[in-house]
Amino acid sequence: MRDSVINVDPEVMSGTPVFKDTRVPIETIGYYMADDGGIEEFFDNFPGVSREQVIKLLEEVKEKVLAAA
């Protein structure tokens, strides 16, 4: 994934997958989407993550799911 929005680096959050150029774990978006606060609350709390990054993440996940099917 050359243009991935996901970064995995042992020096950043002990290798936890994060949004590129941030320390925000990818799994965090899932917690917010499942909560009543939703995606808007996620963006309010993590202004370093853009809508474009979240859209790209969802596209990457979709590609992986379809490739595995």
mmJSON file of the N, C-alpha and C atoms, coordinates in Angstrom:
{"data_MODEL":{"atom_site":{
"group_PDB":["ATOM","ATOM","ATOM","ATOM","ATOM","ATOM","ATOM","ATOM","ATOM","ATOM","ATOM","ATOM","ATOM","ATOM","ATOM","ATOM","ATOM","ATOM","ATOM","ATOM","ATOM","ATOM","ATOM","ATOM","ATOM","ATOM","ATOM","ATOM","ATOM","ATOM","ATOM","ATOM","ATOM","ATOM","ATOM","ATOM","ATOM","ATOM","ATOM","ATOM","ATOM","ATOM","ATOM","ATOM","ATOM","ATOM","ATOM","ATOM","ATOM","ATOM","ATOM","ATOM","ATOM","ATOM","ATOM","ATOM","ATOM","ATOM","ATOM","ATOM","ATOM","ATOM","ATOM","ATOM","ATOM","ATOM","ATOM","ATOM","ATOM","ATOM","ATOM","ATOM","ATOM","ATOM","ATOM","ATOM","ATOM","ATOM","ATOM","ATOM","ATOM","ATOM","ATOM","ATOM","ATOM","ATOM","ATOM","ATOM","ATOM","ATOM","ATOM","ATOM","ATOM","ATOM","ATOM","ATOM","ATOM","ATOM","ATOM","ATOM","ATOM","ATOM","ATOM","ATOM","ATOM","ATOM","ATOM","ATOM","ATOM","ATOM","ATOM","ATOM","ATOM","ATOM","ATOM","ATOM","ATOM","ATOM","ATOM","ATOM","ATOM","ATOM","ATOM","ATOM","ATOM","ATOM","ATOM","ATOM","ATOM","ATOM","ATOM","ATOM","ATOM","ATOM","ATOM","ATOM","ATOM","ATOM","ATOM","ATOM","ATOM","ATOM","ATOM","ATOM","ATOM","ATOM","ATOM","ATOM","ATOM","ATOM","ATOM","ATOM","ATOM","ATOM","ATOM","ATOM","ATOM","ATOM","ATOM","ATOM","ATOM","ATOM","ATOM","ATOM","ATOM","ATOM","ATOM","ATOM","ATOM","ATOM","ATOM","ATOM","ATOM","ATOM","ATOM","ATOM","ATOM","ATOM","ATOM","ATOM","ATOM","ATOM","ATOM","ATOM","ATOM","ATOM","ATOM","ATOM","ATOM","ATOM","ATOM","ATOM","ATOM","ATOM","ATOM","ATOM","ATOM","ATOM","ATOM","ATOM","ATOM","ATOM","ATOM","ATOM","ATOM","ATOM","ATOM"],
"id":[1,2,3,4,5,6,7,8,9,10,11,12,13,14,15,16,17,18,19,20,21,22,23,24,25,26,27,28,29,30,31,32,33,34,35,36,37,38,39,40,41,42,43,44,45,46,47,48,49,50,51,52,53,54,55,56,57,58,59,60,61,62,63,64,65,66,67,68,69,70,71,72,73,74,75,76,77,78,79,80,81,82,83,84,85,86,87,88,89,90,91,92,93,94,95,96,97,98,99,100,101,102,103,104,105,106,107,108,109,110,111,112,113,114,115,116,117,118,119,120,121,122,123,124,125,126,127,128,129,130,131,132,133,134,135,136,137,138,139,140,141,142,143,144,145,146,147,148,149,150,151,152,153,154,155,156,157,158,159,160,161,162,163,164,165,166,167,168,169,170,171,172,173,174,175,176,177,178,179,180,181,182,183,184,185,186,187,188,189,190,191,192,193,194,195,196,197,198,199,200,201,202,203,204,205,206,207],
"type_symbol":["N","C","C","N","C","C","N","C","C","N","C","C","N","C","C","N","C","C","N","C","C","N","C","C","N","C","C","N","C","C","N","C","C","N","C","C","N","C","C","N","C","C","N","C","C","N","C","C","N","C","C","N","C","C","N","C","C","N","C","C","N","C","C","N","C","C","N","C","C","N","C","C","N","C","C","N","C","C","N","C","C","N","C","C","N","C","C","N","C","C","N","C","C","N","C","C","N","C","C","N","C","C","N","C","C","N","C","C","N","C","C","N","C","C","N","C","C","N","C","C","N","C","C","N","C","C","N","C","C","N","C","C","N","C","C","N","C","C","N","C","C","N","C","C","N","C","C","N","C","C","N","C","C","N","C","C","N","C","C","N","C","C","N","C","C","N","C","C","N","C","C","N","C","C","N","C","C","N","C","C","N","C","C","N","C","C","N","C","C","N","C","C","N","C","C","N","C","C","N","C","C","N","C","C","N","C","C"],
"label_atom_id":["N","CA","C","N","CA","C","N","CA","C","N","CA","C","N","CA","C","N","CA","C","N","CA","C","N","CA","C","N","CA","C","N","CA","C","N","CA","C","N","CA","C","N","CA","C","N","CA","C","N","CA","C","N","CA","C","N","CA","C","N","CA","C","N","CA","C","N","CA","C","N","CA","C","N","CA","C","N","CA","C","N","CA","C","N","CA","C","N","CA","C","N","CA","C","N","CA","C","N","CA","C","N","CA","C","N","CA","C","N","CA","C","N","CA","C","N","CA","C","N","CA","C","N","CA","C","N","CA","C","N","CA","C","N","CA","C","N","CA","C","N","CA","C","N","CA","C","N","CA","C","N","CA","C","N","CA","C","N","CA","C","N","CA","C","N","CA","C","N","CA","C","N","CA","C","N","CA","C","N","CA","C","N","CA","C","N","CA","C","N","CA","C","N","CA","C","N","CA","C","N","CA","C","N","CA","C","N","CA","C","N","CA","C","N","CA","C","N","CA","C","N","CA","C","N","CA","C","N","CA","C","N","CA","C","N","CA","C","N","CA","C"],
"label_alt_id":[null,null,null,null,null,null,null,null,null,null,null,null,null,null,null,null,null,null,null,null,null,null,null,null,null,null,null,null,null,null,null,null,null,null,null,null,null,null,null,null,null,null,null,null,null,null,null,null,null,null,null,null,null,null,null,null,null,null,null,null,null,null,null,null,null,null,null,null,null,null,null,null,null,null,null,null,null,null,null,null,null,null,null,null,null,null,null,null,null,null,null,null,null,null,null,null,null,null,null,null,null,null,null,null,null,null,null,null,null,null,null,null,null,null,null,null,null,null,null,null,null,null,null,null,null,null,null,null,null,null,null,null,null,null,null,null,null,null,null,null,null,null,null,null,null,null,null,null,null,null,null,null,null,null,null,null,null,null,null,null,null,null,null,null,null,null,null,null,null,null,null,null,null,null,null,null,null,null,null,null,null,null,null,null,null,null,null,null,null,null,null,null,null,null,null,null,null,null,null,null,null,null,null,null,null,null,null],
"label_comp_id":["MET","MET","MET","ARG","ARG","ARG","ASP","ASP","ASP","SER","SER","SER","VAL","VAL","VAL","ILE","ILE","ILE","ASN","ASN","ASN","VAL","VAL","VAL","ASP","ASP","ASP","PRO","PRO","PRO","GLU","GLU","GLU","VAL","VAL","VAL","MET","MET","MET","SER","SER","SER","GLY","GLY","GLY","THR","THR","THR","PRO","PRO","PRO","VAL","VAL","VAL","PHE","PHE","PHE","LYS","LYS","LYS","ASP","ASP","ASP","THR","THR","THR","ARG","ARG","ARG","VAL","VAL","VAL","PRO","PRO","PRO","ILE","ILE","ILE","GLU","GLU","GLU","THR","THR","THR","ILE","ILE","ILE","GLY","GLY","GLY","TYR","TYR","TYR","TYR","TYR","TYR","MET","MET","MET","ALA","ALA","ALA","ASP","ASP","ASP","ASP","ASP","ASP","GLY","GLY","GLY","GLY","GLY","GLY","ILE","ILE","ILE","GLU","GLU","GLU","GLU","GLU","GLU","PHE","PHE","PHE","PHE","PHE","PHE","ASP","ASP","ASP","ASN","ASN","ASN","PHE","PHE","PHE","PRO","PRO","PRO","GLY","GLY","GLY","VAL","VAL","VAL","SER","SER","SER","ARG","ARG","ARG","GLU","GLU","GLU","GLN","GLN","GLN","VAL","VAL","VAL","ILE","ILE","ILE","LYS","LYS","LYS","LEU","LEU","LEU","LEU","LEU","LEU","GLU","GLU","GLU","GLU","GLU","GLU","VAL","VAL","VAL","LYS","LYS","LYS","GLU","GLU","GLU","LYS","LYS","LYS","VAL","VAL","VAL","LEU","LEU","LEU","ALA","ALA","ALA","ALA","ALA","ALA","ALA","ALA","ALA"],
"label_asym_id":["A","A","A","A","A","A","A","A","A","A","A","A","A","A","A","A","A","A","A","A","A","A","A","A","A","A","A","A","A","A","A","A","A","A","A","A","A","A","A","A","A","A","A","A","A","A","A","A","A","A","A","A","A","A","A","A","A","A","A","A","A","A","A","A","A","A","A","A","A","A","A","A","A","A","A","A","A","A","A","A","A","A","A","A","A","A","A","A","A","A","A","A","A","A","A","A","A","A","A","A","A","A","A","A","A","A","A","A","A","A","A","A","A","A","A","A","A","A","A","A","A","A","A","A","A","A","A","A","A","A","A","A","A","A","A","A","A","A","A","A","A","A","A","A","A","A","A","A","A","A","A","A","A","A","A","A","A","A","A","A","A","A","A","A","A","A","A","A","A","A","A","A","A","A","A","A","A","A","A","A","A","A","A","A","A","A","A","A","A","A","A","A","A","A","A","A","A","A","A","A","A","A","A","A","A","A","A"],
"label_entity_id":["1","1","1","1","1","1","1","1","1","1","1","1","1","1","1","1","1","1","1","1","1","1","1","1","1","1","1","1","1","1","1","1","1","1","1","1","1","1","1","1","1","1","1","1","1","1","1","1","1","1","1","1","1","1","1","1","1","1","1","1","1","1","1","1","1","1","1","1","1","1","1","1","1","1","1","1","1","1","1","1","1","1","1","1","1","1","1","1","1","1","1","1","1","1","1","1","1","1","1","1","1","1","1","1","1","1","1","1","1","1","1","1","1","1","1","1","1","1","1","1","1","1","1","1","1","1","1","1","1","1","1","1","1","1","1","1","1","1","1","1","1","1","1","1","1","1","1","1","1","1","1","1","1","1","1","1","1","1","1","1","1","1","1","1","1","1","1","1","1","1","1","1","1","1","1","1","1","1","1","1","1","1","1","1","1","1","1","1","1","1","1","1","1","1","1","1","1","1","1","1","1","1","1","1","1","1","1"],
"label_seq_id":[1,1,1,2,2,2,3,3,3,4,4,4,5,5,5,6,6,6,7,7,7,8,8,8,9,9,9,10,10,10,11,11,11,12,12,12,13,13,13,14,14,14,15,15,15,16,16,16,17,17,17,18,18,18,19,19,19,20,20,20,21,21,21,22,22,22,23,23,23,24,24,24,25,25,25,26,26,26,27,27,27,28,28,28,29,29,29,30,30,30,31,31,31,32,32,32,33,33,33,34,34,34,35,35,35,36,36,36,37,37,37,38,38,38,39,39,39,40,40,40,41,41,41,42,42,42,43,43,43,44,44,44,45,45,45,46,46,46,47,47,47,48,48,48,49,49,49,50,50,50,51,51,51,52,52,52,53,53,53,54,54,54,55,55,55,56,56,56,57,57,57,58,58,58,59,59,59,60,60,60,61,61,61,62,62,62,63,63,63,64,64,64,65,65,65,66,66,66,67,67,67,68,68,68,69,69,69],
"pdbx_PDB_ins_code":[null,null,null,null,null,null,null,null,null,null,null,null,null,null,null,null,null,null,null,null,null,null,null,null,null,null,null,null,null,null,null,null,null,null,null,null,null,null,null,null,null,null,null,null,null,null,null,null,null,null,null,null,null,null,null,null,null,null,null,null,null,null,null,null,null,null,null,null,null,null,null,null,null,null,null,null,null,null,null,null,null,null,null,null,null,null,null,null,null,null,null,null,null,null,null,null,null,null,null,null,null,null,null,null,null,null,null,null,null,null,null,null,null,null,null,null,null,null,null,null,null,null,null,null,null,null,null,null,null,null,null,null,null,null,null,null,null,null,null,null,null,null,null,null,null,null,null,null,null,null,null,null,null,null,null,null,null,null,null,null,null,null,null,null,null,null,null,null,null,null,null,null,null,null,null,null,null,null,null,null,null,null,null,null,null,null,null,null,null,null,null,null,null,null,null,null,null,null,null,null,null,null,null,null,null,null,null],
"Cartn_x":[0.832,0.0,0.88,1.329,2.256,1.681,0.435,-0.187,-1.115,-0.821,-1.681,-1.755,-2.899,-3.046,-2.697,-2.336,-1.979,-0.462,0.003,1.432,1.645,2.582,2.968,4.471,4.867,6.276,6.519,7.491,7.747,8.083,8.53,8.881,7.675,6.539,5.329,4.259,3.87,2.823,3.124,4.388,4.84,4.386,4.251,3.886,2.395,1.585,0.137,-0.165,-1.007,-1.359,-2.028,-1.473,-1.987,-2.246,-3.022,-3.174,-1.824,-1.421,-0.131,0.057,1.263,1.664,0.921,0.371,-0.283,0.114,-0.394,-0.259,-1.654,-2.607,-3.992,-4.169,-4.406,-4.603,-5.802,-5.64,-6.706,-7.965,-7.803,-8.96,-9.841,-9.293,-10.055,-11.287,-11.169,-12.309,-13.483,-13.19,-14.243,-15.004,-14.286,-14.945,-15.908,-15.471,-16.317,-17.511,-17.314,-18.425,-19.483,-19.068,-20.002,-20.681,-20.149,-20.659,-21.69,-22.456,-23.473,-22.875,-21.656,-21.025,-20.717,-20.384,-20.164,-18.92,-18.905,-17.728,-17.399,-18.419,-18.159,-17.386,-17.724,-16.993,-15.543,-15.341,-13.978,-13.181,-13.742,-13.03,-12.799,-13.734,-13.549,-12.392,-12.286,-11.257,-9.903,-9.881,-8.628,-8.509,-8.304,-8.254,-7.085,-6.12,-4.994,-5.334,-6.502,-6.955,-8.01,-7.787,-8.71,-9.804,-10.865,-11.934,-11.381,-10.474,-9.874,-9.136,-8.449,-7.754,-8.745,-9.849,-10.848,-11.48,-11.778,-12.334,-11.346,-10.081,-9.046,-8.927,-9.01,-8.965,-10.108,-11.311,-12.469,-12.306,-11.716,-11.456,-10.444,-9.402,-8.4,-9.027,-9.862,-10.532,-11.43,-12.184,-13.071,-12.269,-11.139,-10.304,-9.814,-9.393,-8.902,-10.011,-11.188,-12.319,-12.703,-12.796,-13.174,-12.103,-10.841,-9.76,-9.777,-10.23,-10.268,-11.506,-12.484,-13.743,-13.594],
"Cartn_y":[-1.173,0.0,1.24,1.598,2.711,4.017,4.311,5.566,5.38,4.43,4.105,5.247,5.378,6.336,5.675,4.395,3.639,3.6,3.891,3.811,2.825,1.911,0.974,1.113,1.634,1.897,1.544,0.672,0.289,1.483,2.579,3.774,4.674,4.382,5.187,4.306,4.634,3.892,2.389,2.049,0.65,-0.219,0.386,-0.379,-0.519,0.104,0.091,0.811,0.268,0.98,2.322,3.39,4.741,5.423,6.514,7.331,7.965,7.921,8.452,9.885,10.161,11.475,11.88,10.895,11.167,10.058,10.173,9.108,8.565,8.78,8.352,6.929,5.964,4.587,4.455,3.635,3.383,2.87,2.014,1.426,2.471,3.644,4.688,5.101,5.17,5.576,4.611,3.34,2.343,2.568,2.942,3.21,4.387,5.417,6.599,6.32,5.535,5.23,4.383,3.575,2.72,3.462,4.624,5.383,6.414,6.902,7.914,9.206,9.547,10.78,10.758,9.591,9.393,10.039,10.085,10.515,11.988,12.815,14.244,14.448,13.684,13.77,13.322,12.299,11.859,13.011,13.685,14.795,15.944,16.187,17.235,16.898,15.628,15.205,14.927,14.668,14.355,15.2,16.505,17.395,17.106,16.322,15.965,14.922,14.304,13.31,13.979,13.944,14.604,13.646,14.233,13.433,12.611,13.208,12.509,11.257,11.336,10.164,9.069,9.437,8.44,7.808,8.613,8.077,7.117,7.492,6.625,5.325,5.42,4.222,3.279,3.819,2.986,2.355,3.083,2.52,1.381,1.551,0.493,-0.755,-0.557,-1.69,-2.402,-1.637,-2.23,-3.073,-2.545,-3.287,-4.595,-4.555,-5.771,-6.798,-6.343,-7.261,-7.9,-7.095,-7.632,-8.574,-8.273,-9.135,-10.485,-10.481,-11.714,-12.554,-11.963,-12.677,-13.685],
"Cartn_z":[0.0,0.0,0.0,-1.136,-1.298,-0.763,-1.05,-0.642,0.552,1.384,2.511,3.517,4.165,5.258,6.589,6.529,7.725,7.857,9.063,9.34,10.485,10.285,11.34,11.513,12.667,12.95,14.409,14.686,16.074,16.975,16.379,17.147,17.427,16.815,17.007,17.644,18.856,19.57,19.612,19.752,19.854,18.691,17.511,16.324,16.091,16.927,16.71,15.403,14.547,13.31,13.635,13.071,13.296,11.961,12.001,10.805,10.502,9.25,8.818,9.329,9.799,10.317,11.587,12.306,13.594,14.562,15.778,16.768,17.116,16.224,16.458,15.933,16.83,16.383,15.444,14.427,13.455,14.152,15.155,15.826,16.507,16.786,17.461,16.667,15.353,14.521,14.7,14.858,15.066,16.354,17.417,18.691,18.565,17.875,17.716,16.813,15.779,14.869,15.567,16.537,17.267,18.418,18.777,19.913,19.465,20.404,20.1,19.562,19.965,19.504,18.024,17.536,16.111,15.543,14.234,13.491,13.725,13.921,14.155,15.45,16.468,17.731,17.53,16.703,16.395,15.796,14.794,14.157,15.132,16.036,17.047,17.978,18.36,19.311,18.674,17.38,16.687,15.421,15.568,14.398,13.456,13.905,13.048,11.997,12.119,11.142,10.262,8.965,8.034,7.557,7.055,6.44,5.29,4.538,3.398,3.858,5.008,5.529,5.907,6.521,6.921,5.685,4.68,3.432,2.791,2.746,2.163,2.97,4.292,5.134,4.779,4.66,4.316,2.939,2.001,0.669,0.758,1.575,1.744,2.36,3.368,4.014,3.013,2.234,1.22,0.232,-0.245,-1.194,-0.591,0.674,1.325,1.505,1.878,2.068,0.744,-0.301,-1.609,-2.163,-1.901,-2.373,-1.653,-0.403,0.38,0.083,-0.565,-0.823,-1.941],
"occupancy":[1.0,1.0,1.0,1.0,1.0,1.0,1.0,1.0,1.0,1.0,1.0,1.0,1.0,1.0,1.0,1.0,1.0,1.0,1.0,1.0,1.0,1.0,1.0,1.0,1.0,1.0,1.0,1.0,1.0,1.0,1.0,1.0,1.0,1.0,1.0,1.0,1.0,1.0,1.0,1.0,1.0,1.0,1.0,1.0,1.0,1.0,1.0,1.0,1.0,1.0,1.0,1.0,1.0,1.0,1.0,1.0,1.0,1.0,1.0,1.0,1.0,1.0,1.0,1.0,1.0,1.0,1.0,1.0,1.0,1.0,1.0,1.0,1.0,1.0,1.0,1.0,1.0,1.0,1.0,1.0,1.0,1.0,1.0,1.0,1.0,1.0,1.0,1.0,1.0,1.0,1.0,1.0,1.0,1.0,1.0,1.0,1.0,1.0,1.0,1.0,1.0,1.0,1.0,1.0,1.0,1.0,1.0,1.0,1.0,1.0,1.0,1.0,1.0,1.0,1.0,1.0,1.0,1.0,1.0,1.0,1.0,1.0,1.0,1.0,1.0,1.0,1.0,1.0,1.0,1.0,1.0,1.0,1.0,1.0,1.0,1.0,1.0,1.0,1.0,1.0,1.0,1.0,1.0,1.0,1.0,1.0,1.0,1.0,1.0,1.0,1.0,1.0,1.0,1.0,1.0,1.0,1.0,1.0,1.0,1.0,1.0,1.0,1.0,1.0,1.0,1.0,1.0,1.0,1.0,1.0,1.0,1.0,1.0,1.0,1.0,1.0,1.0,1.0,1.0,1.0,1.0,1.0,1.0,1.0,1.0,1.0,1.0,1.0,1.0,1.0,1.0,1.0,1.0,1.0,1.0,1.0,1.0,1.0,1.0,1.0,1.0,1.0,1.0,1.0,1.0,1.0,1.0],
"B_iso_or_equiv":[0.0,0.0,0.0,0.0,0.0,0.0,0.0,0.0,0.0,0.0,0.0,0.0,0.0,0.0,0.0,0.0,0.0,0.0,0.0,0.0,0.0,0.0,0.0,0.0,0.0,0.0,0.0,0.0,0.0,0.0,0.0,0.0,0.0,0.0,0.0,0.0,0.0,0.0,0.0,0.0,0.0,0.0,0.0,0.0,0.0,0.0,0.0,0.0,0.0,0.0,0.0,0.0,0.0,0.0,0.0,0.0,0.0,0.0,0.0,0.0,0.0,0.0,0.0,0.0,0.0,0.0,0.0,0.0,0.0,0.0,0.0,0.0,0.0,0.0,0.0,0.0,0.0,0.0,0.0,0.0,0.0,0.0,0.0,0.0,0.0,0.0,0.0,0.0,0.0,0.0,0.0,0.0,0.0,0.0,0.0,0.0,0.0,0.0,0.0,0.0,0.0,0.0,0.0,0.0,0.0,0.0,0.0,0.0,0.0,0.0,0.0,0.0,0.0,0.0,0.0,0.0,0.0,0.0,0.0,0.0,0.0,0.0,0.0,0.0,0.0,0.0,0.0,0.0,0.0,0.0,0.0,0.0,0.0,0.0,0.0,0.0,0.0,0.0,0.0,0.0,0.0,0.0,0.0,0.0,0.0,0.0,0.0,0.0,0.0,0.0,0.0,0.0,0.0,0.0,0.0,0.0,0.0,0.0,0.0,0.0,0.0,0.0,0.0,0.0,0.0,0.0,0.0,0.0,0.0,0.0,0.0,0.0,0.0,0.0,0.0,0.0,0.0,0.0,0.0,0.0,0.0,0.0,0.0,0.0,0.0,0.0,0.0,0.0,0.0,0.0,0.0,0.0,0.0,0.0,0.0,0.0,0.0,0.0,0.0,0.0,0.0,0.0,0.0,0.0,0.0,0.0,0.0],
"pdbx_formal_charge":[null,null,null,null,null,null,null,null,null,null,null,null,null,null,null,null,null,null,null,null,null,null,null,null,null,null,null,null,null,null,null,null,null,null,null,null,null,null,null,null,null,null,null,null,null,null,null,null,null,null,null,null,null,null,null,null,null,null,null,null,null,null,null,null,null,null,null,null,null,null,null,null,null,null,null,null,null,null,null,null,null,null,null,null,null,null,null,null,null,null,null,null,null,null,null,null,null,null,null,null,null,null,null,null,null,null,null,null,null,null,null,null,null,null,null,null,null,null,null,null,null,null,null,null,null,null,null,null,null,null,null,null,null,null,null,null,null,null,null,null,null,null,null,null,null,null,null,null,null,null,null,null,null,null,null,null,null,null,null,null,null,null,null,null,null,null,null,null,null,null,null,null,null,null,null,null,null,null,null,null,null,null,null,null,null,null,null,null,null,null,null,null,null,null,null,null,null,null,null,null,null,null,null,null,null,null,null],
"auth_seq_id":[1,1,1,2,2,2,3,3,3,4,4,4,5,5,5,6,6,6,7,7,7,8,8,8,9,9,9,10,10,10,11,11,11,12,12,12,13,13,13,14,14,14,15,15,15,16,16,16,17,17,17,18,18,18,19,19,19,20,20,20,21,21,21,22,22,22,23,23,23,24,24,24,25,25,25,26,26,26,27,27,27,28,28,28,29,29,29,30,30,30,31,31,31,32,32,32,33,33,33,34,34,34,35,35,35,36,36,36,37,37,37,38,38,38,39,39,39,40,40,40,41,41,41,42,42,42,43,43,43,44,44,44,45,45,45,46,46,46,47,47,47,48,48,48,49,49,49,50,50,50,51,51,51,52,52,52,53,53,53,54,54,54,55,55,55,56,56,56,57,57,57,58,58,58,59,59,59,60,60,60,61,61,61,62,62,62,63,63,63,64,64,64,65,65,65,66,66,66,67,67,67,68,68,68,69,69,69],
"auth_comp_id":["MET","MET","MET","ARG","ARG","ARG","ASP","ASP","ASP","SER","SER","SER","VAL","VAL","VAL","ILE","ILE","ILE","ASN","ASN","ASN","VAL","VAL","VAL","ASP","ASP","ASP","PRO","PRO","PRO","GLU","GLU","GLU","VAL","VAL","VAL","MET","MET","MET","SER","SER","SER","GLY","GLY","GLY","THR","THR","THR","PRO","PRO","PRO","VAL","VAL","VAL","PHE","PHE","PHE","LYS","LYS","LYS","ASP","ASP","ASP","THR","THR","THR","ARG","ARG","ARG","VAL","VAL","VAL","PRO","PRO","PRO","ILE","ILE","ILE","GLU","GLU","GLU","THR","THR","THR","ILE","ILE","ILE","GLY","GLY","GLY","TYR","TYR","TYR","TYR","TYR","TYR","MET","MET","MET","ALA","ALA","ALA","ASP","ASP","ASP","ASP","ASP","ASP","GLY","GLY","GLY","GLY","GLY","GLY","ILE","ILE","ILE","GLU","GLU","GLU","GLU","GLU","GLU","PHE","PHE","PHE","PHE","PHE","PHE","ASP","ASP","ASP","ASN","ASN","ASN","PHE","PHE","PHE","PRO","PRO","PRO","GLY","GLY","GLY","VAL","VAL","VAL","SER","SER","SER","ARG","ARG","ARG","GLU","GLU","GLU","GLN","GLN","GLN","VAL","VAL","VAL","ILE","ILE","ILE","LYS","LYS","LYS","LEU","LEU","LEU","LEU","LEU","LEU","GLU","GLU","GLU","GLU","GLU","GLU","VAL","VAL","VAL","LYS","LYS","LYS","GLU","GLU","GLU","LYS","LYS","LYS","VAL","VAL","VAL","LEU","LEU","LEU","ALA","ALA","ALA","ALA","ALA","ALA","ALA","ALA","ALA"],
"auth_asym_id":["A","A","A","A","A","A","A","A","A","A","A","A","A","A","A","A","A","A","A","A","A","A","A","A","A","A","A","A","A","A","A","A","A","A","A","A","A","A","A","A","A","A","A","A","A","A","A","A","A","A","A","A","A","A","A","A","A","A","A","A","A","A","A","A","A","A","A","A","A","A","A","A","A","A","A","A","A","A","A","A","A","A","A","A","A","A","A","A","A","A","A","A","A","A","A","A","A","A","A","A","A","A","A","A","A","A","A","A","A","A","A","A","A","A","A","A","A","A","A","A","A","A","A","A","A","A","A","A","A","A","A","A","A","A","A","A","A","A","A","A","A","A","A","A","A","A","A","A","A","A","A","A","A","A","A","A","A","A","A","A","A","A","A","A","A","A","A","A","A","A","A","A","A","A","A","A","A","A","A","A","A","A","A","A","A","A","A","A","A","A","A","A","A","A","A","A","A","A","A","A","A","A","A","A","A","A","A"],
"auth_atom_id":["N","CA","C","N","CA","C","N","CA","C","N","CA","C","N","CA","C","N","CA","C","N","CA","C","N","CA","C","N","CA","C","N","CA","C","N","CA","C","N","CA","C","N","CA","C","N","CA","C","N","CA","C","N","CA","C","N","CA","C","N","CA","C","N","CA","C","N","CA","C","N","CA","C","N","CA","C","N","CA","C","N","CA","C","N","CA","C","N","CA","C","N","CA","C","N","CA","C","N","CA","C","N","CA","C","N","CA","C","N","CA","C","N","CA","C","N","CA","C","N","CA","C","N","CA","C","N","CA","C","N","CA","C","N","CA","C","N","CA","C","N","CA","C","N","CA","C","N","CA","C","N","CA","C","N","CA","C","N","CA","C","N","CA","C","N","CA","C","N","CA","C","N","CA","C","N","CA","C","N","CA","C","N","CA","C","N","CA","C","N","CA","C","N","CA","C","N","CA","C","N","CA","C","N","CA","C","N","CA","C","N","CA","C","N","CA","C","N","CA","C","N","CA","C","N","CA","C","N","CA","C","N","CA","C","N","CA","C","N","CA","C"],
"pdbx_PDB_model_num":[1,1,1,1,1,1,1,1,1,1,1,1,1,1,1,1,1,1,1,1,1,1,1,1,1,1,1,1,1,1,1,1,1,1,1,1,1,1,1,1,1,1,1,1,1,1,1,1,1,1,1,1,1,1,1,1,1,1,1,1,1,1,1,1,1,1,1,1,1,1,1,1,1,1,1,1,1,1,1,1,1,1,1,1,1,1,1,1,1,1,1,1,1,1,1,1,1,1,1,1,1,1,1,1,1,1,1,1,1,1,1,1,1,1,1,1,1,1,1,1,1,1,1,1,1,1,1,1,1,1,1,1,1,1,1,1,1,1,1,1,1,1,1,1,1,1,1,1,1,1,1,1,1,1,1,1,1,1,1,1,1,1,1,1,1,1,1,1,1,1,1,1,1,1,1,1,1,1,1,1,1,1,1,1,1,1,1,1,1,1,1,1,1,1,1,1,1,1,1,1,1,1,1,1,1,1,1]
}}}
